[in-house]
Amino acid sequence: SGMLHSSPGDYAWGQSGLDAIVTQLLGQLENTGPPPADKEKISSLPTVPVTQEQVDTGLECPVCKEDYTVAEQVRQLPCNHVFHSSCIVPWLELHDTCPVCRKSLKGEDSTRQ
């Protein structure tokens, strides 16, 4: 009657095996998108101050949707879209594209495969 005492993690692969499979599946899903950006590319993105003109047009960070303030330092991508550094850097570490227009940091349009 010892059959009832085992936990779900004991079946088939065990918990660590299951985790590995899930991780692998997630990895395959992520690999269908653009590759991560180069660390050097990310660090070389210019940091620019937000202008009064940009604030007047209601410019907001496309990632967190918060409005910018005048003279706030933001990171500018080659496509000229700007983001909070703390918003865009984690994204670029996963995807080498602008979240707004999908252009690659390399200057390519990643929608054309």
N, C-alpha and C positions, 0 to 999 in steps of 0.2 A: 504493500500500500504506500510505498515511498514515492509513487509517481506524482502525487498531488503537491509535493513539497518543493518542486523545482520552480524557479522563477523563469519568466519568458526569456530572459537573457541567456538561459542555459541551452535553449534549443538551437539546433543547426549550427550557426557560426559563433554563438555567444555574443555578448554585448559589443566587445571591441571589434569583432568581425562585421557586425551590423553597422557600427559607426563608420568603418572603413568603406563599406559599400555605399552608404548614404553620401559620404564625402566624395567618393568617386563619381556618383551620379550628379551631384551638384557641380563638380568640376567639369563634367561633360557639358552640362547646361551652360555654364559660364563661358566655356571655350567656343561657343557658337558666336559670341559677340566679338567686338574688336579686342585686340590684346591690350594689356596694361601699357601705359605710357612709360617712357624711360625716365628714371629718377632724375637724370641730368636735364631732360626736357622740362620736367615739372619745376625743378629748382631754377631754371633759367627763364621761366615766364616772367615778364615784367610786372612789377607792382606799381600801380598808378593810383593817383588820388581821384576820388569822385568829384566831378565838377558841379557847380550850381545848376548848369544847364541840364545835366543828367538827372539831378534831383527834381528839377522842375517838370521833367517829362515823366516823373513817377517811376523811374528806373528801380527795379528790385532785383535781388539775387534770385536767379531762376531755381536755385536749389532749395533755399530755405524760405523764399518768398518774403523776406524782410526788406523794407525800403533801405536804401543807402542814405548816409548822411554826407554832407559836403566835406570834402577833404579826407573821407574815410579811405583807407588803403585797400585796394582790391587787386586781384590778379587778372591780367588780361591775356586771353588766348589769342592765337594768330588770327582767328576769325573776328576779333575785336569784341567778342562777348566778354563781360567782366563778372567776376564772382568773388565772394568772400574766400580768402585763402583756406579757411577751415572747412569750407563747403566743397571747393573744387579739388583740393589735393587728394582727399580720400577717394573721390570719384575717379580721378586720373590714375590713381594707383591700381584701379580695376579696369578702366577703359581708356583707350587712347583717343577719345573723341569728345567734342563739345556736347554737353547734354542738351543744348538748345538746337544747334543746326547739324549735329552729327559729323562735323568736319574733324578730320584727324589733326593732331598736333603737328604732324608732318606736313600738313597743308593739303592732304588728299581728302576727297569726299568719300567717306566710308560707305555711303549708301550704294555706290557703284561697285558691285563685287565682280 
